[in-house]
Amino acid sequence: GTTGNGKSVVWKGSFSDVGGYAGMNREICFRLAKMGFAVKTDMLRTARQVDASTMRSLSFMSSTWIPDEAHCPLVIGFTPMQVQAKDRRVIFFTMMETQGIHPKFVETCNRFSNEIWTPCQFYVDAFKAAGIDKPIHLVPLGVNQEIYTPDAVEPALRYERLPDGEIVDELPQGFR
């Protein structure tokens, strides 16, 4: 697809919950839009946990018109999934919190993607060792400097202690 500057992408994944993939997807898509990309969000149905303003922005982006969208790159910012995308560049931007890679994950990557993006060298190596035969690129996520600043104050949080359910202000020593 093209826009006035020739930059467009369809980004499929979770966006509206407070999970890691959704946060990554929101940050990347909002930043790409600020850089002049035509970004169309293809939102998976997940819990609506973001504020109303963010949800409106995401919904607005889901109706972005991209000329020749069928040939625009499709990024899956989530666990790899089956996609039908004939003659289209399909990128899986993925990671996980495990050391081993399930054979079904490998099969899905090899069958449905053109390339894999991952944010750390550990997964570049792990994906290759597991048998993913698509090009694997290291694409660090970066840091939102509006949120993570040297002078940021840690928010006051309260926790439900289990199993008794008492609300406490501090976690046990060594937990965060």
C-alpha positions, 0 to 999 in steps of 0.5 A: 500500500502507499500513502503520500509518503509511501509508508503503510502497514496493517498491524494485527494483534491485541490492543485494548487490554493491559497485557504486554503484547497490547502495550507493545502494539499500541506504542508501536502503532501510535509512534508509526502514525506520528512518523507519517505512516498510514497505520490500520489496526486489526484488533483482536477481541480482548478485554477493554482495559485502556481508557476511553481516549485510547480506545477511540484512537485505536478504533479510529485507526482500525478504519484507516484507508490504505490503497492496495491494502492487500499488498501492504505489509501485515504485522502480527504483533502477537503469538504467531497465527494462521493468516491467509495473505497471498502475495503479501509480506507477513511479519510476526513480531513476537516473543514469549517468556519461555526458554523452549519453543513449542513445535507448533509455534515453529510450524506456524512461523515457518508456514504463515510468515515471511519473516520474524521480528523479536526484541532481544537476541535471546529469541533470535538464537532460540527461534533459530535453534528451534528450527524457524527457517524464516529470516529473523530480525532483532528489533528492540522495543525501545523506551517511552521517555514520557513514561520512563524518566530518571525522575519518575516516582514509583506509583503507590500500589496496593495488592491483594495478598493471597490466600487471605485476601487482605489488602496490603501496601507492600509486597513480601521482601524480594518481590516486585 
